[in-house]
Amino acid sequence: MGLKSKIYKILKIWNDVDAVRKGKVGKRMGRRTTGKAAGKVIRKLFK
């Protein structure tokens, strides 16, 4: 695992903790699942 991916992984966890602190977990989880689904659709289109 490279330095860049380690930094991204740490920031993802950091942002999850921040969302819990601010009470916006549902909004964050919704955006993440929507983004993952959109990425899968786009990957299938350009395969």
VODONU-147572 format. One record per residue: residue in one letter; x, y, z of N, C-alpha, C, O, CB in turn; residue number from 0. Coordinates in Angstrom, 3 decimals, padded with zeros to 6 digits, always signed. Glycine has a CB too. Layout:
N
{r "A",{X,Y,Z},{X,Y,Z},{X,Y,Z},{X,Y,Z},{X,Y,Z},NUM} ...
END
This chain:
47
{r "M",{+000.843,-001.175,+000.000},{+000.000,+000.000,+000.000},{+000.887,+001.236,+000.000},{+001.807,+001.363,+000.809},{-000.959,-000.001,+001.215},0} {r "G",{+000.595,+002.133,-000.913},{+001.399,+003.339,-001.025},{+001.006,+004.399,-000.017},{-000.005,+004.284,+000.676},{+001.290,+003.898,-002.407},1} {r "L",{+001.815,+005.417,+000.049},{+001.594,+006.511,+000.990},{+000.263,+007.211,+000.720},{-000.472,+007.540,+001.651},{+002.745,+007.519,+000.912},2} {r "K",{-000.042,+007.438,-000.555},{-001.270,+008.144,-000.912},{-002.507,+007.381,-000.452},{-003.439,+007.982,+000.082},{-001.329,+008.371,-002.418},3} {r "S",{-002.526,+006.061,-000.653},{-003.690,+005.286,-000.240},{-003.809,+005.213,+001.279},{-004.919,+005.151,+001.807},{-003.618,+003.883,-000.823},4} {r "K",{-002.682,+005.219,+001.986},{-002.728,+005.244,+003.449},{-003.336,+006.558,+003.933},{-004.147,+006.577,+004.859},{-001.313,+005.053,+004.044},5} {r "I",{-002.933,+007.647,+003.299},{-003.474,+008.958,+003.671},{-004.974,+009.006,+003.422},{-005.726,+009.500,+004.262},{-002.768,+010.081,+002.887},6} {r "Y",{-005.421,+008.495,+002.269},{-006.852,+008.490,+001.960},{-007.632,+007.642,+002.959},{-008.729,+008.020,+003.371},{-007.087,+007.970,+000.539},7} {r "K",{-007.071,+006.497,+003.351},{-007.738,+005.623,+004.315},{-007.872,+006.322,+005.671},{-008.922,+006.248,+006.309},{-006.962,+004.298,+004.469},8} {r "I",{-006.809,+006.997,+006.105},{-006.850,+007.725,+007.376},{-007.882,+008.850,+007.317},{-008.631,+009.061,+008.271},{-005.458,+008.295,+007.720},9} {r "L",{-007.919,+009.571,+006.195},{-008.869,+010.673,+006.061},{-010.308,+010.177,+006.028},{-011.202,+010.849,+006.543},{-008.571,+011.473,+004.806},10} {r "K",{-010.545,+009.008,+005.428},{-011.893,+008.440,+005.396},{-012.375,+008.141,+006.814},{-013.516,+008.439,+007.166},{-011.922,+007.157,+004.535},11} {r "I",{-011.503,+007.554,+007.617},{-011.849,+007.262,+009.012},{-012.062,+008.565,+009.787},{-013.004,+008.685,+010.570},{-010.739,+006.409,+009.685},12} {r "W",{-011.187,+009.525,+009.561},{-011.277,+010.830,+010.220},{-012.637,+011.479,+009.918},{-013.299,+011.997,+010.817},{-010.114,+011.758,+009.758},13} {r "N",{-013.042,+011.443,+008.643},{-014.311,+012.051,+008.251},{-015.504,+011.288,+008.815},{-016.528,+011.896,+009.126},{-014.413,+012.119,+006.737},14} {r "D",{-015.390,+009.957,+008.954},{-016.453,+009.182,+009.588},{-016.621,+009.618,+011.043},{-017.744,+009.812,+011.508},{-016.148,+007.667,+009.509},15} {r "V",{-015.522,+009.771,+011.749},{-015.567,+010.204,+013.149},{-016.168,+011.602,+013.238},{-016.971,+011.881,+014.129},{-014.150,+010.183,+013.780},16} {r "D",{-015.784,+012.468,+012.325},{-016.308,+013.835,+012.312},{-017.813,+013.843,+012.061},{-018.538,+014.627,+012.674},{-015.593,+014.672,+011.244},17} {r "A",{-018.288,+012.979,+011.166},{-019.722,+012.890,+010.880},{-020.487,+012.417,+012.112},{-021.584,+012.903,+012.387},{-019.980,+011.940,+009.696},18} {r "V",{-019.916,+011.474,+012.851},{-020.557,+011.004,+014.080},{-020.642,+012.151,+015.085},{-021.667,+012.343,+015.739},{-019.779,+009.804,+014.686},19} {r "R",{-019.563,+012.900,+015.197},{-019.532,+014.021,+016.142},{-020.583,+015.072,+015.798},{-021.226,+015.631,+016.687},{-018.144,+014.662,+016.159},20} {r "K",{-020.754,+015.340,+014.497},{-021.701,+016.375,+014.074},{-023.122,+015.845,+013.911},{-024.051,+016.625,+013.695},{-021.241,+016.989,+012.772},21} {r "G",{-023.302,+014.530,+014.011},{-024.631,+013.946,+013.889},{-025.121,+013.840,+012.458},{-026.326,+013.888,+012.210},{-025.601,+014.745,+014.679},22} {r "K",{-024.205,+013.698,+011.515},{-024.579,+013.636,+010.098},{-024.181,+012.300,+009.471},{-023.792,+012.242,+008.305},{-023.925,+014.789,+009.326},23} {r "V",{-024.283,+011.230,+010.258},{-023.854,+009.917,+009.789},{-024.748,+009.431,+008.653},{-024.253,+008.911,+007.652},{-023.863,+008.905,+010.942},24} {r "G",{-026.059,+009.596,+008.801},{-026.998,+009.128,+007.780},{-026.749,+009.782,+006.430},{-026.766,+009.118,+005.393},{-028.424,+009.395,+008.221},25} {r "K",{-026.522,+011.068,+006.453},{-026.269,+011.809,+005.216},{-024.981,+011.309,+004.554},{-024.930,+011.122,+003.339},{-026.176,+013.332,+005.500},26} {r "R",{-023.939,+011.095,+005.372},{-022.652,+010.626,+004.844},{-022.772,+009.228,+004.265},{-022.254,+008.958,+003.181},{-021.584,+010.643,+005.939},27} {r "M",{-023.450,+008.338,+004.973},{-023.608,+006.963,+004.487},{-024.410,+006.937,+003.193},{-024.101,+006.167,+002.284},{-024.294,+006.088,+005.551},28} {r "G",{-025.427,+007.768,+003.107},{-026.219,+007.851,+001.880},{-025.385,+008.302,+000.698},{-025.494,+007.751,-000.397},{-027.386,+008.796,+002.070},29} {r "R",{-024.560,+009.298,+000.922},{-023.702,+009.793,-000.157},{-022.682,+008.752,-000.588},{-022.397,+008.605,-001.776},{-022.988,+011.063,+000.278},30} {r "R",{-022.125,+008.019,+000.398},{-021.127,+006.997,+000.070},{-021.738,+005.866,-000.743},{-021.141,+005.412,-001.719},{-020.496,+006.439,+001.345},31} {r "T",{-022.932,+005.402,-000.347},{-023.561,+004.307,-001.096},{-023.981,+004.774,-002.486},{-023.866,+004.023,-003.455},{-024.783,+003.759,-000.331},32} {r "T",{-024.466,+006.005,-002.587},{-024.832,+006.545,-003.897},{-023.600,+006.652,-004.794},{-023.660,+006.323,-005.979},{-025.506,+007.925,-003.746},33} {r "G",{-022.503,+007.107,-004.237},{-021.261,+007.234,-005.005},{-020.735,+005.891,-005.473},{-020.259,+005.766,-006.601},{-020.204,+007.929,-004.179},34} {r "K",{-020.819,+004.875,-004.604},{-020.356,+003.541,-004.982},{-021.219,+002.970,-006.107},{-020.701,+002.374,-007.052},{-020.375,+002.599,-003.763},35} {r "A",{-022.539,+003.154,-006.001},{-023.453,+002.648,-007.035},{-023.203,+003.360,-008.365},{-023.191,+002.723,-009.418},{-024.927,+002.834,-006.598},36} {r "A",{-023.006,+004.664,-008.318},{-022.738,+005.430,-009.535},{-021.430,+004.978,-010.166},{-021.331,+004.878,-011.389},{-022.691,+006.938,-009.231},37} {r "G",{-020.429,+004.706,-009.340},{-019.143,+004.232,-009.857},{-019.270,+002.896,-010.564},{-018.629,+002.676,-011.592},{-018.137,+004.116,-008.733},38} {r "K",{-020.092,+001.995,-010.025},{-020.299,+000.696,-010.662},{-020.982,+000.850,-012.017},{-020.609,+000.191,-012.987},{-021.131,-000.216,-009.756},39} {r "V",{-021.983,+001.725,-012.075},{-022.694,+001.949,-013.338},{-021.750,+002.533,-014.376},{-021.742,+002.086,-015.523},{-023.901,+002.885,-013.128},40} {r "I",{-020.961,+003.518,-013.993},{-020.028,+004.163,-014.925},{-018.978,+003.167,-015.397},{-018.603,+003.169,-016.569},{-019.348,+005.383,-014.263},41} {r "R",{-018.495,+002.305,-014.480},{-017.518,+001.286,-014.868},{-018.080,+000.339,-015.911},{-017.385,-000.038,-016.854},{-017.064,+000.498,-013.652},42} {r "K",{-019.350,-000.048,-015.743},{-019.975,-000.958,-016.706},{-020.160,-000.288,-018.058},{-020.047,-000.945,-019.093},{-021.325,-001.449,-016.180},43} {r "L",{-020.441,+001.012,-018.065},{-020.653,+001.744,-019.329},{-019.362,+001.832,-020.144},{-019.397,+001.737,-021.371},{-021.188,+003.163,-019.045},44} {r "F",{-018.249,+002.009,-019.485},{-016.987,+002.226,-020.182},{-016.097,+000.998,-020.248},{-014.900,+001.118,-020.509},{-016.244,+003.326,-019.527},45} {r "K",{-016.656,-000.173,-020.019},{-015.892,-001.397,-020.091},{-015.693,-001.860,-021.506},{-015.061,-002.891,-021.735},{-016.556,-002.464,-019.302},46} 
END
